[in-house]
Amino acid sequence: MSEQRTNDDKDLPLRDDIRLLGRVLGDTVRAQEGEAVFDLVESIRQSSIRFRRHEDHAARRELEATLDSLSRDQTIDVVRAFSYFSHLSNIAEDQHHIRRSRAHQIAGSAPREGSLAHALERAFAAGLGSPELVSFFDTANIVPVLTAHPTEVQRKSILNCQMVIARLLDERDRMQLTPEEQDINQEALRRAVLTLWQTRMLRTEKLSVMDEVSNGLSYFDYTFLRELPRLYASVEDRLAANDRTWGALELPNFMRVGSWIGGDRDGNPFVTAEVLEKTLATQAEKVLTHYMDEVHTLGSQLSIAQGLVSASDALLRLAEASPDGSPHRSDEPYRRALTGVYARLAATYQQLLGHQPPRHAVGPAAPYAGPDELADELDVVHRSLTANGLSALSRGRLRHLRRAVSVFGFHLAPIDLRQNSDVHERVVAELLQAADPAKDYLALDEAGRTAVLLEELATARPLASPWIEYSEETRGELAIFRAARAAHLRYGKAAVPNCIISKTDDVSDILEVAVLAKESGLLRHAEGVLDVNIIPLFETIGDLQNAAGVMDRLFSIPAYMALLESRRKEQEVMLGYSDSNKDGGFLTSGWELYKAEIGLVDTFARNKVRLRLFHGRGGSVGRGGGPSYQAILAQPGGAVQGQIRLTEQGEVIASKYANPEVGRRNLEVLASATLEATLFAPRDPAPRPEYLEAMDELSDAAFKAYRNLVYETDGFERYFWESTVISEIAALNIGSRPASRKKSTAIEDLRAIPWVFSWAQCRLMLPGWYGLGTAVKAYVARHGEAGLARLQAMHREWSFFATLLSNMDMVLAKSDIAIASRYADLVHDKALRNRIFPRIEQEHAITVEMLLSITGQQELLDANPLLKRSIHNRYPYLDPLNHVQVELLHRYREGHQDERIRRGILLSINGIAAGLRNSG
């Protein structure tokens, strides 16, 4: 049987699910909107499929004529139908991935690449035993960080409907249903799709920061609170099975989930000290409620009678201290002990949050001073069960709860603070000038600023005075740092562990944050203790090129190195993928990030400081996204060292973590890639000098091509605003922060998210590929066939280059020049349009040609047939949405600003984002 036939057979359940969901959606449209609407949607669908499958240009003309003639009400119906089909297709694909993964495990096949089982088996095969692996986990620090960058255009209500549909599909897979049960399942599926159809897709109001907090915390319910403890248990069991002498192994906390939501102030005036405090309280409520629910359930399960089995003295003391005086439970010490644990949790809840929990305790008890006290009492229960022959009872819910307390504490997720260096600079300048009017900090050069800041750090004297009226900006920044200090005292230091500095240019940007930390007690001079990690973020191409030098100068300062001693001589550095891409294009951004990492690894090694890199990856390739496993393994040697943090942004959060099985798989991918990148030699040795030279040459040419188009072409800014939906995206209620950092239309001020999101909507994906074609063509012209052969060898032998081209391959496959040309027609100035779009069209063609010549593929995505089929199957449902969107934009911008037209545009944005999945 051919590989194609085998793949088709494997995909048969996926096609069956898509057909089922499509049929149910069609029946819903017919029943709710009438036969005429159903016939219209079906006619458009058939025309679009004919065109895509057979290049039937008559079908395309028919499709465009139909779409252009729709009434306003018909347009809304069509957009909703195709948008919801995209959502349903996503559900079916996710379910198919779960199905294939389970089938692989049931068949007893070797663990799949990317799973922790695969990474551990590889380690065992290499002769690494449990001691070496435990040593890795002792120092590992792997943290996906949820960010307040919402390109996630879905409402939570829509996501909830989708989760019901996913559960019903999963039920059909896992259970052998009777005919009656099949009917019940299908009826429930119809109800779920009907609910989805009648649920409003768009938000009526802009999200507040606390709305974003609430949305982000949903993923802890869906996935993190339960799946992360299970992941730990799985690793421990595999290590123990490999080496029986380890017994009941318990690893340290090597993986957590972080958050920027409620702490990221860069360009977001709505994140205040009050919002930070509310976020921390909301998180505490979430995690304490989880603990109380688990303890309550455990108490109902551990109905162990003392006369039938023994209990430890510590457990009996815990039971005696419980407020549970019921005679019915007098001989059930475990249940009584857990009732006491619940009572203390309820008291902790009231102490931290100021109100009683929904389920009251049976009596009063003292609150816990911190999560360690709770962990100690749960350990008493665990040890008593284990010592008395009941270890099986300690390995289920209790085991997972103990791990959850260890990982999540009373704060749930560590919140990073982030602010722009310009703000810190202005605040410190104001504080200094208020204290000494003769000091003009802003007029000083870098050396002068550093000297002033070090002088300030050398004294315990506070700089800020309660008797001086500072500007609103300064008051706000001081309040944030003080709120972080209060959070440390209330929830523990893990609650707010990091201060990130956007747009870090030099050493003074880092020392300014140290001064502000000193003002709030986060840096205590007398003790020589710094309670937070101060993390520079290098974002632009120039900043990346200077990163190693800045850190080298910072490490030459004895006062800063003394502070690092209190941080275990570990320093985190964040690298910005999104802004470097917007600044210099995809190829140059990727290359400068790679070189920056090499420089940082060398600098940190020379200064004997441990490096932890924080990768500011976006959701889309145009913002540094793409498959995490390959990206981590493609890091230069020494860049991982068991420690890595990376952002999870936008629609990627939902696609990765809304489903617990998919979420568990994605957590495993991060852990396994980090383990492999740390313990094993890089997949390929250090790149050959000629490869480095080739990349420098390609990057220089790609950078010039990209900058010339985006920043040096007269009128390009206007072309961008008129040929994309950027204006409409700015009006879409998808996040709490503005689309631009300043009140301007300048591309320099535009955030990377709407920049990439806009190009994705018009199916051009320009930030993910522009410049490569010109660069490769010039390189081959200069070096001839030997040059092309060198690039082909780089693709075969160098993971970094292969990953770069693989991501670009995906982006180009999702682009469509014919559809993009319709968006170009939105530009009013014909001369401007004719000057810019042909350049983009030509560069696209050259880029595809050059990519194929390097990779040896006949068509895009030949190396990834599963993704290729997925994208091609989506085209017939994406194309109508794009055509409708263009027509609506024409009408809207010509003055027909009917609310239905505006709503249709916003609905189409949602649908296209769903169809592309990683669009922004």
C-alpha positions, 0 to 999 in steps of 0.5 A: 500500500502506498504511503499516500493511501496509508495516510488517507486511511489514517485520516479517514476518521478526521474526514468522517468527523468533519463531514459529521460536523459540517452536516450538523452545522448545515442542518442547523443553518437550514432550521434556524435561517431557512432553506434559502440561506442554506442553499446559498451557503452550500452553493458558495461552498461547492463553487469554492471547492470546485475552484480549489480542487480543479483550478476551475476559473469559471467557478471562481468567477461564479463565486466572486459574482455571488459573493459580491451580490450578497445583501447585508443580511445574507453577508452576515449569514454567509460569514457566520456559516463559514466562520463556524465551519472553521471553528468546527474543523479545528475541533475535529483536527485537535480530536484527530491528533488526540486519536492518533496519539492514543492509537500510537500508545495503545499499539505499544509503539516506540514513544513519539518524538517530542514526548517525555517518554521519548526523551527519557528513553533516549537518555536511558539508551545513552547510558544516563541513569536516574541519578544523572536525570535527577540531577538535571531536574534538580536545576531545570526551570521550564516555564511557559508564560501566558501573555496579555497579547490577545490575538485570541479573537474568540469569546470565552463563551464560544470556547466553552461551546467548542469544548462541549463539542470536543468532549462529545467527539471524544466520547464517540472515539473512546466508548463503544456506544450502543445504537441508543447511546449513539443517538443520544450523543448525536442529539447532544452534538446537535444541541451543542452546534445549535448553541454555538450558532446562536452564541454571539461571536463578537464582544460588544465591549473592549476587554478590561485587564481583569477580563484578560485575567479571567480568560487566562485563568480558565486554562488552569481549570482546563489543563494546568492544575490537573495535567501538570501534577500528572506530568510530574507523576509520569516522569517520576514513575518512569525514572523509578521504573528504570532504577528500582533502587529509587523507590517512591521518587519525588522530583523538585519543581522543574516546570511551572506556568507563568503569566504576564496578565495583570503585570505587563504595563508596557504600553498598557495604561490600564495595568495599575497597582490596583489591577496587580493586587486584584490579579493576585487575589483572583489567582489566590482564590482560584488555587485555594478553591482548587485545594479545598475542592480536592481536600473535600473529595479526599476526605470523602474517599479516605474513610479508613477506620482506625480499628482496621489499619494503623495510623502514624502518631503525626496523623493522629495528632493532626486528627485530634487538632481537627475541629471535626467533633462528629462521633460518626467519624471518631474512628476515621483519623484520615477523614478527620485530619483532612477536615482539619486541613480543609478548615485551615484552608478555609481560614487561609482563604478568608485571611487572604481574600477577606471573605468566606469560601463558598463551602464553609468549614465545620469549625474554626481553625488557624490559617496557614502561614504559607503553602509550606505548612499546608504541604507539611500536613499533606505530607503527614497524610502521605507518610502515614498511608505509606508506612501502613501499607496503604501507599496505593491510596497516596498515589492518586488524588493526594499525590497530585494535590501535594504536587499542585501545592508545591508548584502553585503555592498560594499564588497559582502563577508567578506574575512578571512585571514588564515596563518600557525602559523609557518610563523607568528612565523618566521616573528615576530622573524625576526622583533624582531631580526632586531630591537634588534640583541640580541633578539633570539625569536625562542630560547625562551620558551612559557613563554619567548615568551609571555612576549616579545610579551606582551611587544611589544603590550604595546607600540604604537611604530612600530616594522618594519622599512622601512629602513630594507630589510626583507626576502621575507616571512616577506615582504609578510606577512606585505603586507597582513596585510597592504592590509587588513587595506587598505581594511577597509578604502576603503570598510569598516571593514566588508571586511576583518574581521578575521585572522585565525591561522592554527596549533595553539599550544599555546598563543604565536601563537595568540599574534604574530598575534596581533603584526602583526595587530599592525604593520598595524594599525588593532590594534591601541594601543592608542585607545585600538581597535582591528579591526579584530577577531584573531581566533586560529585554533586547528587541530590535535588531540593533539591541540584539547585536549589542546584547552580549556587550551590555551584559558584559559591561553589567557583569563588570560592576562589582555591586551588581555581581554582589546582587547576583550572589543573592540570586544564585548567580543566575541572570535571565535575558529576554529576547524579543522575536516579534519586534525584531521581526517587525524591525528587520524582517523574518530572516534577519530577526532569526539570524540576529537572535541566533547570534545574540544567543551565541554571544550571551552564552560566551559572555556568561561563561566568561563571567561565571554566571548561569544564563536563562533565556526567555524567548519572547515568541509570538503565536505566528511565524511572523512573530517568532512562533512555530513548532516549539520542539524544533525551535528549542532543539535548534538553539545554539549549543549552551543556550538552554542549560536546563532552563528556558522560559518562553511566551505563549501568546494569543490564539496559540494559548487556546489551541495549545491548552484549552483541551487537557490532553493537547495541553499535556502534550504541549507541556511535555514537548517543552520539557522533553525538548529542554531535556534533550537540548541540555543533556545531549550534544546539539543535533548538529555540530557548531556550524561551519564558518562558511555557513555563518558567512552565508547567513551573514550575507543572506541576512544583509541582503534580506534586511535591505530588501525588507527595510527598503519596502517597509520603511524606505518606500514612500507611501508604504505606510498608507498602502499598509493601512488601506490594503489591510484590515488594520483599522478594523482590527484596532476597533475589534474588542480583542484586548485591553491595550491599544494597537499602537504604542503612540497615537500615530499610524507610523509602523515604528509605533505599531505593535507587532501583533496587529502588524502581523495579524493584518498581513495574515488576514489578507493572506499575504503573511508578508512579515514571515517571508519577505526578503528571503527570495531577493537574498537567496537569488543574489547569493546564488548569482554571486556564488553560482551553483556552488552557492546553491549547493552550500545552501542545500547543505545548510538545510540538510545539516544545520537545524537552525537553518532547516527550522527557519525554512520550515517555518517559512514554508508553512507561512508561504503555503498559507499565503495566496497572492490572488486573494492578496491582490483583491486587498491591494485594490482597496488602495485608492491611489492607483499609482501607489498600488501599482508601485508596491503590490507588483514588488510584493508579488514578485518577491513572493514568487522569487521566495517560493522558487528559492525555497523550493530550490533549497529544500528540494521540494516540488511544492510547498509543504511536501515535507509535511503532508499532514499540514499540507492536506490540512491547509488545502482542505481549509482553502474552500472555506477561507476563500469566501471569507476573504472575498466577503471581507474585501467587498465589505471593506469596499462598501464600508470605506466608501461611506456605507457605514451600516452597522451590519457591514461593520459587524460583517467585517469583524465577523470575517476577521474572527473567521479568517483567524480561526481558519488560519489558527496561528495568525497573529 
